[in-house]
């Protein structure tokens, strides 16, 4: 299912919310910064995997080209 943004995804999808809350706080904050680009559970998992692999970016738009 596609959602408007991360906030809507977390409000309506309990599995995604539980996954999000299991992530480190720094990653949660960075994901919220990219919230308008996250429209599905797959987007959330993909971006968090990129952050785990490549680290949390210093620049807000560093991962934008992946979406």
BELJOVEN-V99491 format. One record per run of one state. SS is the DSSP state (hx for helix, st for strand, lp for the rest). FROM is the first residue (numbers start at 1). LEN is the number of residues. Records with the same first field share a line. If there is no record, write none. Layout:
BEGIN
SS = FROM-LEN, FROM-LEN
END
This chain:
BEGIN
lp = 1-5, 13-1, 23-2, 34-1, 38-3, 55-9, 67-1
hx = 6-7, 14-9, 25-9, 35-3, 41-14, 64-3
END
